[in-house]
């Protein structure tokens, strides 16, 4: 479903300092955001302006609890981190996500490491759907790319 992705700068710095440990054994969540999240302009700072989940809460771009969605998002299941010697990269992947019988509109989603404290829960990756995606009483599904949610290499 995602058409464009952008990683958050704080996430990269955390990877390099070892702040997150093994990403396959921590609590990773995905939230849905509306079209008010602006990752591209110098005015909002793009990937520089958003560091933690609390920044998204302050910006009020996460969907509200309604229509089958709950603020705070969904927990990723079956998270794997693999070494891909063919493509020369490391890959993070997980099971696809479904919000069942939902009625909502989302522009994208954000993957974050949930420390259980919003001000210390680092944002990892923003996936833009390319346009608003709307469902009415049907499943809202995020199907991750065959290459995984995130790869570095």
DSSP file (Angstrom, degrees, kcal/mol; ACC not computed):
  #  RESIDUE AA STRUCTURE BP1 BP2  ACC     N-H-->O    O-->H-N    N-H-->O    O-->H-N    TCO  KAPPA ALPHA  PHI   PSI    X-CA   Y-CA   Z-CA
    1    1 A X              0   0    0      0, 0.0     2,-0.1     0, 0.0   143,-0.1   0.000 360.0 360.0 360.0 -35.8    0.0    0.0    0.0
    2    2 A X        +     0   0    0    141,-0.4   127,-0.2     1,-0.1     3,-0.1  -0.435 360.0 179.8 -70.6 138.4    2.8    2.4    0.7
    3    3 A X        +     0   0    0    125,-2.8     2,-0.3     1,-0.3   126,-0.2   0.664  67.7  22.1-110.7 -23.7    4.1    4.3   -2.3
    4    4 A X  E     -A  128   0A   0    124,-1.7   124,-3.1     2,-0.0    -1,-0.3  -0.997  65.6-164.3-145.3 143.3    6.9    6.5   -0.7
    5    5 A X  E     -A  127   0A   0     -2,-0.3     2,-0.3   122,-0.2   122,-0.2  -0.946   6.6-176.6-130.9 150.0    8.9    6.1    2.5
    6    6 A X  E     -A  126   0A   0    120,-2.2   120,-3.1    -2,-0.3     2,-0.2  -0.974  17.5-141.0-145.6 130.2   11.0    8.4    4.5
    7    7 A X  E     -A  125   0A   0     -2,-0.3     2,-0.3   118,-0.2   118,-0.2  -0.608  24.1-114.9 -89.0 152.3   13.0    7.6    7.6
    8    8 A X    >>  -     0   0    0    116,-2.2     4,-1.5    -2,-0.2     3,-0.6  -0.682  17.2-131.6 -87.4 139.0   13.3   10.0   10.5
    9    9 A X  H 3> S+     0   0    0     38,-0.8     4,-2.1    -2,-0.3     5,-0.2   0.857 105.6  56.6 -59.7 -40.1   16.8   11.4   11.3
   10   10 A X  H 3> S+     0   0    0     37,-0.4     4,-2.3    40,-0.4    -1,-0.3   0.858 103.8  56.1 -61.4 -34.8   16.7   10.6   15.0
   11   11 A X  H <> S+     0   0    0     -3,-0.6     4,-2.2   112,-0.3    -1,-0.2   0.931 106.2  49.1 -62.8 -46.4   16.1    6.9   14.1
   12   12 A X  H  X S+     0   0    0     -4,-1.5     4,-2.0     1,-0.2    -2,-0.2   0.926 111.1  49.6 -59.4 -45.0   19.2    6.8   12.0
   13   13 A X  H  X S+     0   0    0     -4,-2.1     4,-1.4     1,-0.2    -1,-0.2   0.904 109.8  52.0 -61.6 -40.7   21.3    8.3   14.8
   14   14 A X  H  X>S+     0   0    0     -4,-2.3     5,-2.2     1,-0.2     4,-0.7   0.866 106.9  53.0 -63.9 -37.3   19.8    5.8   17.2
   15   15 A X  H ><5S+     0   0    0     -4,-2.2     3,-0.7     1,-0.2    -1,-0.2   0.926 109.1  49.3 -61.6 -43.6   20.8    2.9   15.0
   16   16 A X  H 3<5S+     0   0    0     -4,-2.0    -1,-0.2     1,-0.2    -2,-0.2   0.763 113.9  44.9 -70.3 -25.3   24.3    4.1   14.8
   17   17 A X  H 3<5S-     0   0    0     -4,-1.4    -1,-0.2    -5,-0.2    -2,-0.2   0.482 110.9-118.1 -95.8  -3.0   24.6    4.5   18.6
   18   18 A X  T X<5 +     0   0    0     -4,-0.7     3,-0.5    -3,-0.7    -3,-0.2   0.723  65.2 144.7  76.5  21.4   22.9    1.1   19.3
   19   19 A X  T 3 < +     0   0    0     -5,-2.2    -4,-0.2     1,-0.2    -5,-0.1   0.727  67.8  44.6 -66.1 -23.2   20.1    2.8   21.2
   20   20 A X  T 3  S-     0   0    0     -6,-0.5    -1,-0.2     1,-0.2    -5,-0.1   0.608  85.1-160.1-102.5 -13.0   17.4    0.3   20.0
   21   21 A X    <   -     0   0    0     -3,-0.5     2,-0.8    -6,-0.1    -1,-0.2  -0.372  64.5  -3.0  66.3-148.7   19.1   -3.0   20.4
   22   22 A X    >   -     0   0    0      1,-0.2     3,-2.2     3,-0.1     4,-0.1  -0.686  64.3-156.9 -80.7 109.8   17.6   -5.9   18.4
   23   23 A X  G >  S+     0   0    0     -2,-0.8     3,-0.6     1,-0.3    -1,-0.2   0.653  88.9  65.9 -65.6 -14.5   14.5   -4.4   16.6
   24   24 A X  G 3  S+     0   0    0      1,-0.2    -1,-0.3     3,-0.1    55,-0.2   0.557 104.6  45.0 -82.0  -5.2   13.0   -7.9   16.3
   25   25 A X  G <  S+     0   0    0     -3,-2.2     2,-0.2     2,-0.1    -1,-0.2   0.195  98.6  80.9-123.4  16.5   12.6   -8.1   20.1
   26   26 A X  S <  S-     0   0    0     -3,-0.6     2,-0.8    -4,-0.1    89,-0.1  -0.737  91.0 -88.6-115.3 169.2   11.2   -4.6   21.0
   27   27 A X        -     0   0    0     87,-0.3    87,-2.7    -2,-0.2     2,-0.5  -0.680  47.0-177.2 -81.3 108.6    7.7   -3.2   20.8
   28   28 A X  E     -B  113   0A   0     -2,-0.8    48,-3.0    48,-0.3     2,-0.3  -0.915   3.6-177.2-108.7 133.0    7.2   -1.8   17.4
   29   29 A X  E     -BC 112  75A   0     83,-2.8    83,-2.6    -2,-0.5     2,-0.4  -0.865  17.9-144.6-128.1 160.9    3.9   -0.1   16.5
   30   30 A X  E     -BC 111  74A   0     44,-2.5    44,-2.4    -2,-0.3     2,-0.3  -0.994  14.1-168.4-127.2 128.4    2.2    1.5   13.5
   31   31 A X  E     -B  110   0A   0     79,-2.3    79,-2.2    -2,-0.4     2,-0.4  -0.835  19.0-127.6-111.4 154.5    0.0    4.6   13.7
   32   32 A X  E     -B  109   0A   0     -2,-0.3    31,-2.3    77,-0.2     2,-0.3  -0.838  26.5-166.2 -99.5 138.8   -2.2    6.0   10.9
   33   33 A X  E     -BD 108  62A   0     75,-2.5    74,-2.7    -2,-0.4    75,-1.6  -0.879  12.3-130.7-124.6 156.1   -1.9    9.6   10.1
   34   34 A X    >   -     0   0    0     27,-2.9     3,-1.2    -2,-0.3    72,-0.1  -0.240  43.6 -83.8 -93.3-172.7   -4.0   12.1    8.1
   35   35 A X  T 3  S+     0   0    0      1,-0.2    26,-0.1    -2,-0.1    71,-0.0   0.356 111.5  82.0 -79.8   7.7   -2.9   14.5    5.4
   36   36 A X  T 3   +     0   0    0     25,-0.2     2,-0.5    24,-0.1    -1,-0.2   0.647  65.5 100.1 -85.4 -12.7   -1.9   17.2    7.8
   37   37 A X    <   -     0   0    0     -3,-1.2     2,-0.6    24,-0.2    -4,-0.0  -0.605  58.9-165.8 -71.5 122.8    1.5   15.5    8.4
   38   38 A X        +     0   0    0     -2,-0.5     8,-0.5     1,-0.1     3,-0.1  -0.893  22.1 164.8-118.6 103.6    4.0   17.4    6.2
   39   39 A X  S    S+     0   0    0     -2,-0.6     8,-0.6     1,-0.1    -1,-0.1   0.356  70.3  57.5 -93.7   4.5    7.3   15.6    5.8
   40   40 A X  S    S+     0   0    0      6,-0.2     2,-0.2     7,-0.1    -1,-0.1   0.712  80.5  84.6-113.3 -22.8    8.5   17.7    2.9
   41   41 A X     >> -     0   0    0      1,-0.1     4,-1.2    -3,-0.1     5,-0.5  -0.542  64.4-137.3 -95.6 152.0    8.6   21.4    3.7
   42   42 A X  T  45S+     0   0    0     -2,-0.2    -1,-0.1     1,-0.2    -3,-0.0   0.758 102.3  68.0 -68.2 -25.2   11.3   23.5    5.3
   43   43 A X  T  45S+     0   0    0      1,-0.2    -1,-0.2     2,-0.1     0, 0.0   0.926 111.0  30.1 -62.7 -45.8    8.6   25.2    7.3
   44   44 A X  T  45S-     0   0    0     -3,-0.2    -1,-0.2    -6,-0.0    -2,-0.2   0.634 108.3-122.6 -89.7 -14.1    7.7   22.1    9.3
   45   45 A X  T ><5 -     0   0    0     -4,-1.2     3,-2.3     3,-0.1     4,-0.3   0.362  30.3-141.2  91.5  -6.6   11.2   20.7    9.2
   46   46 A X  G >><S-     0   0    0     -5,-0.5     3,-1.3    -8,-0.5     4,-0.8  -0.198  78.6  -1.9  52.6-134.1   10.2   17.4    7.6
   47   47 A X  G 34 S+     0   0    0     -8,-0.6   -38,-0.8     1,-0.3   -37,-0.4   0.655 134.6  60.6 -64.9 -15.5   12.2   14.5    9.0
   48   48 A X  G <4 S+     0   0    0     -3,-2.3    -1,-0.3     1,-0.2    -2,-0.2   0.777 100.2  53.7 -79.2 -27.6   14.1   16.9   11.2
   49   49 A X  T <4 S+     0   0    0     -3,-1.3     2,-0.6    -4,-0.3    -2,-0.2   0.735  99.3  64.2 -83.9 -23.5   11.1   18.2   13.1
   50   50 A X     <  +     0   0    0     -4,-0.8   -40,-0.4     1,-0.2   -41,-0.2  -0.904  47.6 144.3-109.5 119.4    9.7   14.8   14.2
   51   51 A X        +     0   0    0     -2,-0.6    72,-2.5     1,-0.3     2,-0.3   0.718  63.3  24.3-115.0 -45.6   11.7   12.7   16.6
   52   52 A X  B >> S-F  122   0B   0     70,-0.3     3,-1.6     1,-0.1     4,-0.8  -0.779  80.2-103.3-126.7 164.7    9.3   11.0   19.0
   53   53 A X  H >> S+     0   0    0     68,-2.4     4,-2.1    65,-0.4     3,-0.6   0.830 117.6  66.3 -55.3 -33.4    5.7    9.8   19.1
   54   54 A X  H 3> S+     0   0    0     64,-1.9     4,-2.5     1,-0.2    -1,-0.3   0.814  93.7  59.4 -60.5 -29.8    5.0   12.8   21.3
   55   55 A X  H <> S+     0   0    0     -3,-1.6     4,-1.8    63,-0.3    -1,-0.2   0.869 106.4  46.9 -65.7 -35.8    5.7   15.1   18.3
   56   56 A X  H <X>S+     0   0    0     -4,-0.8     5,-1.1    -3,-0.6     4,-0.9   0.890 110.8  51.6 -71.5 -40.4    3.0   13.4   16.4
   57   57 A X  H ><5S+     0   0    0     -4,-2.1     3,-0.7     1,-0.2    -2,-0.2   0.929 111.9  47.1 -60.5 -45.4    0.6   13.7   19.3
   58   58 A X  H 3<5S+     0   0    0     -4,-2.5    -2,-0.2     1,-0.2    -1,-0.2   0.871 111.4  50.7 -63.3 -38.0    1.4   17.5   19.5
   59   59 A X  H 3<5S-     0   0    0     -4,-1.8    -1,-0.2    -5,-0.2    -2,-0.2   0.595  99.2-142.1 -76.8 -11.5    1.0   17.9   15.8
   60   60 A X  T <<5 +     0   0    0     -4,-0.9    -3,-0.2    -3,-0.7    -2,-0.1   0.818  61.0 127.1  51.8  39.7   -2.5   16.1   16.0
   61   61 A X      < +     0   0    0     -5,-1.1   -27,-2.9   -25,-0.1   -24,-0.2   0.526  40.7  98.7-100.4  -7.0   -2.0   14.3   12.7
   62   62 A X  B    S-D   33   0A   0     -6,-0.5   -29,-0.3   -29,-0.2     9,-0.1  -0.549  86.1-102.2 -75.0 146.1   -2.7   10.8   14.0
   63   63 A X        -     0   0    0    -31,-2.3     2,-0.1    -2,-0.2   -31,-0.1  -0.284  39.4-114.9 -61.6 153.6   -6.2    9.6   13.4
   64   64 A X        -     0   0    0      1,-0.1     2,-1.2     7,-0.1     5,-0.2  -0.423  38.6 -83.8 -85.5 166.0   -8.6    9.8   16.4
   65   65 A X  S    S+     0   0    0     -2,-0.1     2,-0.3     5,-0.1     5,-0.2  -0.602  89.6 100.1 -73.3 101.0  -10.1    6.8   18.1
   66   66 A X  B >   +G   69   0C   0     -2,-1.2     3,-1.7     3,-1.0    37,-0.1  -0.941  60.7  31.2-172.6 156.0  -13.1    6.1   15.9
   67   67 A X  T 3  S-     0   0    0     -2,-0.3    36,-2.7     1,-0.3    70,-0.2   0.742 132.5 -45.8  62.2  26.5  -14.2    3.9   13.1
   68   68 A X  T 3  S+     0   0    0      1,-0.4     2,-0.4    34,-0.2    -1,-0.3   0.381 114.8 110.1  97.8  -3.8  -12.2    0.9   14.2
   69   69 A X  B <   -G   66   0C   0     -3,-1.7    -3,-1.0    -5,-0.2     2,-0.4  -0.849  50.0-158.7-105.9 143.5   -8.9    2.8   14.8
   70   70 A X    >   -     0   0    0     -2,-0.4     3,-2.1    -5,-0.2    -5,-0.1  -0.982  28.6-108.5-121.6 129.9   -7.5    3.3   18.3
   71   71 A X  T 3  S+     0   0    0     -2,-0.4    -7,-0.1     1,-0.3   -40,-0.0  -0.265 107.4  44.8 -53.1 137.6   -5.0    6.1   19.1
   72   72 A X  T 3  S-     0   0    0    -40,-0.1    -1,-0.3   -19,-0.0   -42,-0.1   0.164 104.8-130.6 104.4 -15.3   -1.6    4.6   19.7
   73   73 A X    <   -     0   0    0     -3,-2.1     2,-0.3   -44,-0.1   -42,-0.2  -0.200  33.4 -46.4  78.6-161.3   -1.9    2.3   16.7
   74   74 A X  E     -C   30   0A   0    -44,-2.4   -44,-2.5    -5,-0.0     2,-0.4  -0.878  48.3-117.1-118.7 146.4   -1.4   -1.4   16.2
   75   75 A X  E     -C   29   0A   0     -2,-0.3   -46,-0.2   -46,-0.2     2,-0.2  -0.653  30.2-120.2 -83.3 134.2    1.5   -3.6   17.4
   76   76 A X        -     0   0    0    -48,-3.0     2,-0.3    -2,-0.4   -48,-0.3  -0.513  29.5-157.0 -71.2 140.2    3.6   -5.3   14.7
   77   77 A X        +     0   0    0     18,-0.3    18,-2.7    -2,-0.2    -1,-0.0  -0.831  66.1  20.8-115.8 157.2    3.6   -9.1   14.9
   78   78 A X  S    S-     0   0    0     -2,-0.3     2,-0.3    16,-0.2    -1,-0.2   0.910  78.7-173.0  54.6  48.8    6.1  -11.6   13.6
   79   79 A X        -     0   0    0     -3,-0.2     2,-0.4   -55,-0.2    15,-0.2  -0.562   3.9-177.6 -75.9 132.0    8.9   -9.0   13.4
   80   80 A X  E     -H   93   0D   0     13,-2.8    13,-2.5    -2,-0.3     2,-0.5  -0.981  20.8-161.4-131.7 144.9   12.0  -10.3   11.7
   81   81 A X  E     +H   92   0D   0     -2,-0.4     2,-0.3    11,-0.2    11,-0.2  -0.996  25.3 178.3-120.6 124.1   15.4   -8.7   11.1
   82   82 A X  E     -H   91   0D   0      9,-2.4     9,-2.6    -2,-0.5     2,-0.6  -0.912  31.4-126.9-130.1 154.3   17.4  -10.6    8.4
   83   83 A X  E     -H   90   0D   0     -2,-0.3     2,-0.8     7,-0.2     7,-0.2  -0.886  21.8-160.1 -96.7 122.8   20.7  -10.3    6.6
   84   84 A X  E  >> +H   89   0D   0      5,-3.2     5,-1.9    -2,-0.6     4,-1.0  -0.850  14.7 175.9-108.7  96.1   20.2  -10.3    2.8
   85   85 A X  T  45S+     0   0    0     -2,-0.8    -1,-0.2     3,-0.2     5,-0.1   0.738  78.8  58.8 -73.3 -22.3   23.5  -11.2    1.2
   86   86 A X  T  45S+     0   0    0      1,-0.2    -1,-0.2     3,-0.1    -2,-0.1   0.928 119.4  27.3 -70.5 -45.2   22.0  -11.2   -2.3
   87   87 A X  T  45S-     0   0    0      2,-0.2    -2,-0.2     0, 0.0    -1,-0.2   0.464 107.0-125.0 -94.7  -3.7   20.9   -7.5   -2.0
   88   88 A X  T  <5S+     0   0    0     -4,-1.0     2,-0.3     1,-0.2    -3,-0.2   0.968  71.1  98.9  57.0  59.5   23.7   -6.6    0.4
   89   89 A X  E   <S-H   84   0D   0     -5,-1.9    -5,-3.2     2,-0.0     2,-0.4  -0.980  71.3-111.1-160.0 167.4   21.4   -5.1    3.1
   90   90 A X  E     -HI  83 152D   0     62,-2.6    62,-2.5    -2,-0.3     2,-0.4  -0.886  34.7-155.6-105.1 143.0   19.6   -5.7    6.4
   91   91 A X  E     -HI  82 151D   0     -9,-2.6    -9,-2.4    -2,-0.4     2,-0.5  -0.959  13.3-159.4-127.9 137.4   15.8   -6.0    6.3
   92   92 A X  E     +HI  81 150D   0     58,-3.4    57,-1.8    -2,-0.4    58,-1.8  -0.958  27.6 161.9-108.5 129.0   13.1   -5.4    8.9
   93   93 A X  E     +H   80   0D   0    -13,-2.5   -13,-2.8    -2,-0.5     2,-0.3  -0.923  11.5 171.8-141.8 166.9    9.8   -7.1    8.1
   94   94 A X        -     0   0    0     -2,-0.3   -16,-0.2   -15,-0.2    50,-0.2  -0.955  43.8 -65.8-162.1 173.1    6.6   -8.1    9.9
   95   95 A X        -     0   0    0    -18,-2.7   -18,-0.3    -2,-0.3   -16,-0.0  -0.357  61.7 -96.4 -65.7 149.1    3.1   -9.4    9.3
   96   96 A X        -     0   0    0     48,-0.1     2,-0.4   -20,-0.1    47,-0.2  -0.231  41.4-122.5 -60.1 157.9    0.7   -7.2    7.4
   97   97 A X  E     - E   0 142A   0     45,-2.1    45,-2.6    -3,-0.1     2,-0.4  -0.845  24.8-171.3-109.7 143.8   -1.7   -5.1    9.5
   98   98 A X  E     - E   0 141A   0     -2,-0.4     2,-0.7    43,-0.2    43,-0.2  -0.993  17.1-163.1-136.2 129.8   -5.5   -5.1    9.4
   99   99 A X  E >   - E   0 140A   0     41,-2.7    41,-2.5    -2,-0.4     3,-0.8  -0.952  36.1-135.5-102.8 108.2   -8.0   -2.8   11.0
  100  100 A X  E 3  S-     0   0A   0     -2,-0.7    39,-0.1     1,-0.2    38,-0.1  -0.353  70.6  -7.3 -74.7 142.7  -11.2   -4.9   10.7
  101  101 A X  E 3  S+     0   0A   0      1,-0.1    -1,-0.2    36,-0.1    38,-0.2   0.843  93.9 171.2  44.8  46.9  -14.5   -3.5    9.6
  102  102 A X  E <   - E   0 138A   0     36,-2.0    36,-1.4    -3,-0.8    35,-1.3  -0.459  35.0-159.8 -89.1 156.5  -13.1    0.0    9.7
  103  103 A X  E     + E   0 136A   0    -36,-2.7     2,-0.3    33,-0.3    33,-0.2  -0.876  49.0 111.5-132.0  99.5  -14.5    3.3    8.6
  104  104 A X  E     - E   0 135A   0     31,-1.6    31,-2.4    -2,-0.4     2,-0.4  -0.981  54.6-132.8-161.5 165.7  -11.6    5.8    8.2
  105  105 A X  E     + E   0 134A   0     -2,-0.3     2,-0.3    29,-0.2    29,-0.2  -0.998  27.2 175.1-130.0 127.5   -9.4    7.8    5.9
  106  106 A X  E     - E   0 133A   0     27,-2.3    27,-3.1    -2,-0.4   -72,-0.2  -0.977  25.4-164.5-132.9 146.7   -5.6    7.8    6.2
  107  107 A X  E    S-     0   0A   0    -74,-2.7    22,-2.8    -2,-0.3    23,-0.4   0.697  73.6 -30.0 -96.8 -27.6   -2.9    9.4    4.2
  108  108 A X  E     -BE  33 128A   0    -75,-1.6   -75,-2.5    20,-0.2     2,-0.3  -0.945  57.0-113.2-169.5-173.4    0.0    7.3    5.6
  109  109 A X  E     -BE  32 127A   0     18,-2.3    18,-3.1    -2,-0.3     2,-0.4  -0.968  13.3-145.4-140.8 156.6    1.4    5.4    8.5
  110  110 A X  E     -BE  31 126A   0    -79,-2.2   -79,-2.3    -2,-0.3     2,-0.4  -0.989   8.0-148.8-126.7 129.4    4.4    5.8   10.8
  111  111 A X  E     +BE  30 125A   0     14,-2.8    13,-3.1    -2,-0.4    14,-1.2  -0.809  28.0 171.2 -90.9 132.7    6.4    3.0   12.3
  112  112 A X  E     -BE  29 123A   0    -83,-2.6   -83,-2.8    -2,-0.4     2,-0.7  -0.984  39.3-116.1-143.9 157.3    7.8    3.7   15.8
  113  113 A X  E     -B   28   0A   0      9,-2.4     2,-0.9    -2,-0.3   -85,-0.2  -0.831  34.3-144.7 -90.3 112.2    9.6    2.0   18.7
  114  114 A X        +     0   0    0    -87,-2.7   -87,-0.3    -2,-0.7     7,-0.1  -0.714  28.2 171.5 -89.0 106.7    7.1    2.1   21.6
  115  115 A X        -     0   0    0     -2,-0.9    -1,-0.2     2,-0.4     3,-0.1   0.443  58.9-110.5 -85.5  -1.6    9.0    2.6   24.9
  116  116 A X  S    S+     0   0    0      1,-0.1     2,-0.5   -89,-0.1    -2,-0.1   0.334  99.9  90.0  79.7   0.1    5.6    3.1   26.5
  117  117 A X  S >  S-     0   0    0      1,-0.1     3,-2.0     0, 0.0     4,-0.5  -0.978  70.7-149.8-123.4 116.7    6.5    6.8   27.0
  118  118 A X  G >  S+     0   0    0     -2,-0.5   -64,-1.9     1,-0.3     3,-0.9   0.840  95.2  56.7 -55.1 -37.6    5.5    9.1   24.1
  119  119 A X  G 3  S+     0   0    0      1,-0.2    -1,-0.3   -66,-0.2   -67,-0.0   0.580 115.7  36.2 -74.8  -8.7    8.4   11.5   24.7
  120  120 A X  G <  S+     0   0    0     -3,-2.0     2,-0.9     2,-0.1    -1,-0.2   0.245  87.8 106.1-124.3  12.2   11.0    8.7   24.4
  121  121 A X    <   -     0   0    0     -3,-0.9   -68,-2.4    -4,-0.5   -67,-0.2  -0.802  66.4-141.9 -95.7  99.6    9.3    6.6   21.7
  122  122 A X  B     -F   52   0B   0     -2,-0.9    -9,-2.4   -70,-0.2   -70,-0.3  -0.338   6.7-127.6 -70.4 137.5   11.4    7.2   18.5
  123  123 A X  E     + E   0 112A   0    -72,-2.5  -112,-0.3   -11,-0.2   -11,-0.2  -0.599  27.7 179.7 -76.3 141.4    9.8    7.5   15.1
  124  124 A X  E     +     0   0A   0    -13,-3.1  -116,-2.2     1,-0.3     2,-0.4   0.821  53.7   0.0-109.5 -61.8   11.4    5.2   12.6
  125  125 A X  E     -AE   7 111A   0    -14,-1.2   -14,-2.8  -118,-0.2     2,-0.5  -0.996  49.4-150.6-142.1 138.2    9.7    5.4    9.1
  126  126 A X  E     -AE   6 110A   0   -120,-3.1  -120,-2.2    -2,-0.4     2,-0.6  -0.942  12.7-163.0-105.7 127.3    6.9    7.3    7.5
  127  127 A X  E     -AE   5 109A   0    -18,-3.1   -18,-2.3    -2,-0.5     2,-0.5  -0.958   6.1-154.9-109.9 119.6    5.1    5.5    4.6
  128  128 A X  E     -AE   4 108A   0   -124,-3.1  -125,-2.8    -2,-0.6  -124,-1.7  -0.812   8.5-150.2 -92.3 129.6    3.0    7.8    2.4
  129  129 A X  E     -     0   0A   0    -22,-2.8   -21,-0.1    -2,-0.5    -1,-0.1   0.565  36.7-120.2 -76.7  -7.5    0.1    6.0    0.6
  130  130 A X  E    S+     0   0A   0    -23,-0.4     2,-0.3  -126,-0.1    -1,-0.1   0.126  87.5  16.8  90.5 -22.3    0.3    8.5   -2.3
  131  131 A X  E    S-     0   0A   0    -24,-0.3     2,-0.1   -25,-0.1    -2,-0.1  -0.948 103.9 -69.3-166.8 163.3   -3.3    9.6   -1.7
  132  132 A X  E     -     0   0A   0     -2,-0.3     2,-0.5   -27,-0.1   -25,-0.2  -0.434  45.7-150.1 -62.0 136.4   -5.9    9.4    1.0
  133  133 A X  E     - E   0 106A   0    -27,-3.1   -27,-2.3    -2,-0.1     2,-0.4  -0.960  16.1-171.1-112.1 123.9   -7.1    5.8    1.4
  134  134 A X  E     + E   0 105A   0     -2,-0.5     2,-0.3   -29,-0.2   -29,-0.2  -0.939  10.4 179.6-120.8 135.7  -10.7    5.5    2.6
  135  135 A X  E     - E   0 104A   0    -31,-2.4   -31,-1.6    -2,-0.4     2,-0.4  -0.976  10.9-160.7-128.5 148.5  -12.6    2.4    3.8
  136  136 A X  E    S- E   0 103A   0     -2,-0.3   -33,-0.3   -33,-0.2     3,-0.1  -0.886  78.3 -25.7-131.5 100.6  -16.2    2.3    5.0
  137  137 A X  E    S+     0   0A   0    -35,-1.3     2,-0.3    -2,-0.4   -34,-0.2   0.659 116.1  97.1  73.2  16.5  -17.1   -0.8    7.0
  138  138 A X  E    S- E   0 102A   0    -36,-1.4   -36,-2.0   -37,-0.1    -1,-0.3  -0.775  84.7 -71.8-127.3 174.9  -14.4   -2.9    5.4
  139  139 A X  E     -     0   0A   0     -2,-0.3     2,-0.7   -38,-0.2   -39,-0.2  -0.461  33.6-149.1 -70.7 134.7  -10.9   -4.0    6.4
  140  140 A X  E     - E   0  99A   0    -41,-2.5   -41,-2.7    -2,-0.2     2,-0.4  -0.935  26.9-171.2-100.5 115.0   -8.2   -1.3    6.2
  141  141 A X  E     - E   0  98A   0     -2,-0.7     2,-0.7   -43,-0.2   -43,-0.2  -0.910  24.2-160.6-118.2 133.1   -5.0   -3.3    5.3
  142  142 A X  E     - E   0  97A   0    -45,-2.6   -45,-2.1    -2,-0.4     2,-0.7  -0.951  15.3-168.6-106.1 111.6   -1.4   -2.3    5.2
  143  143 A X        -     0   0    0     -2,-0.7  -141,-0.4   -47,-0.2     3,-0.1  -0.898  17.7-135.5-102.6 113.9    0.4   -4.9    3.1
  144  144 A X        -     0   0    0     -2,-0.7     5,-0.1   -50,-0.2   -48,-0.1  -0.299  28.6 -93.8 -69.3 152.0    4.1   -4.4    3.4
  145  145 A X    >   -     0   0    0      3,-0.4     3,-2.4     1,-0.1    -1,-0.1  -0.244  33.1-112.8 -61.5 151.1    6.3   -4.5    0.4
  146  146 A X  T 3  S+     0   0    0      1,-0.3    -1,-0.1    -3,-0.1     3,-0.1   0.764 118.8  58.7 -57.9 -25.8    7.8   -7.9   -0.6
  147  147 A X  T 3  S-     0   0    0      1,-0.3    -1,-0.3     2,-0.1     2,-0.1   0.455 119.3-105.1 -83.7  -0.7   11.3   -6.4    0.3
  148  148 A X    <   -     0   0    0     -3,-2.4    -3,-0.4     1,-0.1    -1,-0.3  -0.419  33.8 -71.6 106.2 177.9   10.1   -5.6    3.9
  149  149 A X  S    S+     0   0    0    -57,-1.8     2,-0.3     1,-0.3   -56,-0.2   0.866 113.1   3.6 -77.0 -39.7    9.1   -2.6    5.8
  150  150 A X  E     -I   92   0D   0    -58,-1.8   -58,-3.4    -3,-0.1     2,-0.4  -0.996  62.8-176.7-150.4 137.4   12.6   -1.1    6.0
  151  151 A X  E     -I   91   0D   0     -2,-0.3     2,-0.5   -60,-0.2   -60,-0.2  -0.998   8.4-160.0-138.6 149.1   15.9   -2.1    4.7
  152  152 A X  E      I   90   0D   0    -62,-2.5   -62,-2.6    -2,-0.4    -2,-0.0  -0.989 360.0 360.0-127.6 126.6   19.3   -0.5    5.1
  153  153 A X              0   0    0     -2,-0.5    -1,-0.1   -64,-0.2   -62,-0.0   0.358 360.0 360.0 166.1 360.0   22.1   -1.2    2.7
